[in-house]
Each structure stands twice: as C-alpha cells, then as structure tokens.
C-alpha cells in the first residue's frame, strides 16, 4: 500500500509539472477510488486471517511438535511461544508443556482462544491466547482467589493448612477463575515448563497435608 501511494504521488506530480492539471485532477479521482478498493480488500484479507488464526494455529502447533520431537520441554515451550507470538502478533499467548501424563487426579487444564493437545508427539501441550488489546487479568485478585482456595501453599502464596489429597481436578474446581483465560493444575513431577507474559500470569505451588513430591501441584492462571 505504501509503494502504491508513492507511485500515485509520482504520477500526479509528473502531470502537474508538465502543466496537465486537468489530467492530474482526473487521475487523482481515479486513484482515490482505486485506493479505497485496495484498502477495503486489504482490510477484508486481514480480518479473514485474524478470524482463521484458531484453526491455523492448531495446525502450526502440531507441525512444530512433530518437527521438534526430541527437544526438552523448556526449549520446546520457548520456541513454540516465540513462533506463535511472531506469526499471530495480534494476540497474547500462553504455552504450557509437560510430560504426557493422563488422569484428572494428575492434571486438569482449561483454555480460551487456544488448544489442548494431550500426548502430542511425546508431550502434553496446552496453549491459550487473548486479543492483544484485551485487558489483563487482575493479578492481585488472582493471588487472593488462589490463597482463598488453598490454605497450605508456598511459592507466591502463604502458609496454612490444606485437606489431604493431591487430586488435580478437586483442586481445580476450588479455584475462582474470574478473569482467567487459562487455568492449569498439574503435578510438579511432570516436568512442567510454561511461557507467557509475566504481567498476565499467576503461579503458585500447592501441597496436601504432608509434603510429598508426587503430591505437589502447579497452579497456573493466565488472563
């Protein structure tokens, strides 16, 4: 579009220099109509691309996973996050990668604007996204909600007492998810790695009554 506008300016300047003011005015009107049409087509194309991000991003994620099977979760999550951020720049992304565990007692996750791909090429992949112009989750409120849900926490939370039982779904259901686009509750022995804007993420680790490594849970909120 920028090159087109420059070409139009050069053409009109040529007619004016040569003294063809009438032709210049006629050509200006013609170009104004053409430019409006081109601009409308560009805007329609842009809307189409943006509307199709969801389906295409799933294809891209699966392709990236297949091509990078041997990567560590840390390197993989960083690369996938970077790819999505660059290609779909009008959205903010959140990526969680961990071992291909299964069962609600070990992990429970939810997303908006993204995908949940369990046991995809040797790993679990959780991806969420929001429009870049959307307001960020209130982190202070998220922290308060998590502290209210879990009485025995450490990390970014506070100490207290939590009933026995490290079941991920039970803990997931305790959370007030107001303002969250994605919530992930995953056992800490699952080699979890995540990437996202830290200004949109709240993360704590919760434990049942007895601190046993297999019972510890990551609780991560993005919004």
C-alpha positions in Angstrom: 0.0 0.0 0.0 2.8 2.4 0.8 4.5 1.7 -2.5 1.2 2.3 -4.3 0.7 5.6 -2.6 4.3 6.7 -3.6 3.7 5.7 -7.2 0.5 7.7 -7.3 2.2 10.8 -5.9 5.0 10.5 -8.5 2.4 10.2 -11.3 0.4 13.2 -10.2 3.5 15.3 -9.6 4.6 14.5 -13.2 1.3 15.7 -14.7 1.4 18.9 -12.6 5.0 19.6 -13.6 4.1 19.2 -17.3 1.1 21.5 -16.8 -1.6 18.9 -17.2 -3.6 20.0 -14.2 -6.9 18.7 -15.7 -5.5 15.2 -16.3 -3.9 15.3 -12.8 -7.3 16.0 -11.2 -9.0 13.3 -13.2 -6.2 10.8 -12.3 -6.4 11.8 -8.7 -10.1 11.0 -8.6 -9.5 7.6 -10.3 -6.7 6.7 -7.9 -8.8 7.7 -4.8 -11.4 5.2 -5.9 -8.8 2.5 -6.6 -7.1 3.1 -3.3 -10.3 2.8 -1.4 -11.0 -0.5 -3.1 -7.5 -1.8 -2.4 -7.7 -0.7 1.2 -11.0 -2.4 1.6 -9.6 -5.6 0.1 -6.6 -5.5 2.4 -8.8 -5.0 5.5 -11.0 -7.9 4.4 -8.0 -10.1 4.0 -6.7 -9.1 7.4 -10.0 -9.9 9.0 -10.1 -13.3 7.3 -6.6 -14.1 8.5 -7.4 -13.0 12.0 -10.6 -14.9 12.1 -8.8 -18.1 11.0 -6.0 -17.9 13.5 -7.6 -20.5 15.7 -7.8 -23.4 13.2 -4.4 -22.5 11.6 -2.6 -22.2 15.0 -3.6 -25.8 15.8 -2.0 -26.9 12.5 1.1 -24.9 13.3 1.4 -26.3 16.8 1.1 -29.9 15.7 3.6 -29.3 12.9 6.0 -27.7 15.4 5.6 -30.6 17.8 6.3 -33.2 15.1 9.4 -31.4 13.9 10.8 -30.9 17.4 10.1 -34.2 19.0 13.5 -34.5 20.7 13.5 -31.1 22.4 13.4 -30.6 26.1 10.1 -29.1 27.4 11.9 -25.9 28.3 13.4 -25.4 24.9 10.2 -26.5 23.1 7.9 -24.2 25.1 10.2 -21.2 24.4 10.3 -22.0 20.7 6.6 -22.6 20.4 5.7 -19.5 22.3 8.1 -17.4 20.1 6.6 -18.9 16.9 3.0 -18.1 17.9 3.9 -14.6 19.1 5.6 -13.8 15.9 3.1 -15.2 13.5 -0.1 -14.3 15.4 1.2 -11.0 16.7 -2.3 -9.5 17.4 -2.8 -12.0 20.2 -1.0 -12.6 23.5 -0.1 -16.3 24.0 0.4 -18.7 26.9 2.1 -22.1 26.5 2.4 -24.9 29.0 4.3 -28.1 28.1 4.8 -31.2 30.4 5.1 -34.9 30.4 2.3 -37.0 28.6 0.6 -37.9 31.9 -3.1 -38.7 32.0 -5.9 -38.8 34.5 -7.8 -36.0 36.3 -6.0 -36.8 39.6 -2.7 -35.7 37.9 -3.7 -32.8 35.8 -6.7 -30.6 34.9 -6.5 -27.7 32.5 -8.7 -25.3 30.6 -8.0 -22.7 27.9 -9.7 -19.9 25.8 -8.5 -19.0 22.3 -6.2 -22.0 22.1 -5.8 -25.7 22.2 -5.3 -28.7 24.5 -3.2 -31.4 22.8 -2.6 -34.3 25.2 0.1 -36.8 24.3 1.1 -34.9 21.2 4.4 -36.3 19.9 5.6 -37.3 23.4 4.3 -34.4 25.5 1.2 -32.6 26.7 0.7 -29.2 25.1 -1.6 -26.5 26.5 -2.0 -23.2 24.5 -4.2 -20.3 25.3 -4.5 -16.8 23.7 -6.3 -13.5 24.0 -6.6 -10.4 21.8 -3.6 -8.2 22.5 -6.0 -5.3 23.2 -7.9 -7.2 25.8 -7.4 -6.2 29.4 -5.0 -8.3 31.5 -6.1 -10.4 34.4 -6.0 -8.7 37.8 -3.0 -10.5 39.4 -3.8 -9.3 42.9 -7.3 -10.6 42.6 -5.9 -13.9 41.2 -3.5 -14.2 44.1 -6.3 -13.6 46.6 -8.5 -16.2 44.9 -5.8 -18.8 45.0 -4.9 -18.1 48.6 -8.6 -18.4 49.4 -8.8 -21.7 47.6 -5.6 -23.3 49.0 -4.7 -22.9 52.7 -1.4 -24.7 52.5 0.7 -23.1 49.7 4.1 -21.9 49.1 5.8 -20.0 46.3 3.8 -16.9 45.7 1.1 -17.8 48.2 1.1 -18.1 52.0 1.3 -21.0 54.6 -1.7 -22.6 56.1 -3.5 -26.0 56.1 -5.0 -27.9 53.1 -7.0 -31.0 53.4 -5.3 -34.3 52.4 -5.4 -35.5 48.8 -3.5 -34.2 45.8 -6.2 -34.6 43.2 -5.7 -32.1 40.5 -9.4 -31.9 39.4 -10.6 -31.4 43.0 -8.1 -28.5 43.5 -9.0 -27.1 40.0 -12.7 -26.9 41.0 -11.9 -25.0 44.1 -10.4 -22.0 42.2 -12.4 -18.8 41.5 -11.4 -18.4 37.8 -12.7 -14.9 37.4 -10.7 -13.0 34.7 -8.7 -16.1 33.8 -8.4 -17.3 30.2 -6.5 -20.4 31.1 -6.1 -22.4 34.3 -3.7 -25.4 34.7 -3.4 -27.6 37.8 -0.6 -30.1 37.2 1.6 -32.4 39.3 5.0 -30.9 39.8 6.8 -34.2 39.0 5.5 -33.8 35.4 8.4 -31.6 34.2 6.3 -28.6 33.6 7.6 -25.7 31.5 5.5 -22.6 30.6 5.9 -19.3 28.8 3.8 -16.2 28.7 3.7 -12.5 29.6 4.5 -12.4 33.3 2.1 -9.5 33.8 -0.7 -11.9 32.9 0.3 -15.0 34.9 -0.1 -16.0 38.5 1.6 -19.2 39.6 1.8 -21.0 42.9 2.6 -24.5 44.1 0.1 -26.2 46.5 0.6 -29.2 48.7 -1.6 -31.6 50.7 -1.1 -32.0 54.4 2.1 -33.9 54.0 4.7 -32.5 51.6 5.3 -35.4 49.2 7.0 -34.6 45.9 4.4 -36.6 43.9 1.5 -34.7 45.6 2.7 -31.1 44.9 0.7 -29.3 42.2 1.5 -26.4 40.0 -1.5 -24.0 39.8 -1.0 -21.5 36.9 -3.5 -18.9 35.8 -3.3 -16.8 32.6 -5.5 -14.0 31.6 
